[in-house]
Amino acid sequence: MPDYVVTLESAWIVKDAKSLDDALGIAIAEAGKRLNPTAKFVEIEAGILPCPFCRKDLSSTLVVAGTALVGLLLQMKVFRAESEEHAARIAKSVIGKALRDIPLSVLEVKQL
């Protein structure tokens, strides 16, 4: 059975954010706290979106009226999964248990 690296995308809401960097730091810290006891092996990164016009990379953080929506990438290694779909289900289950009420979607599954 092969091993996989699964990347999930998450939407995180931050209240009372003063700037993009502030919102991003708060979102990563809060996600890390919630993942720490049970899923501390999950890597957390800031999400990046391509600009549809200039094709440069843009931050996936938006701050409006002190409230921010931050896109996070959560990456996890899944060992001995039966298929890519099985690896994605395992990752969503493990991360979803730690991050209750946070929307998750599978962005990429790569075989190691």
ABEGO torsion letter per residue (X at the ends): XBBBBBBBBBBBBBBGBABAAAAAAAAAAAAAAAAAAABAABBBBBBBBBBAAAGBBBBABBBBGGBBBBBBBBBBBBBGBABAAAAAAAAAAAAAAABBGBBBBBABBBBX
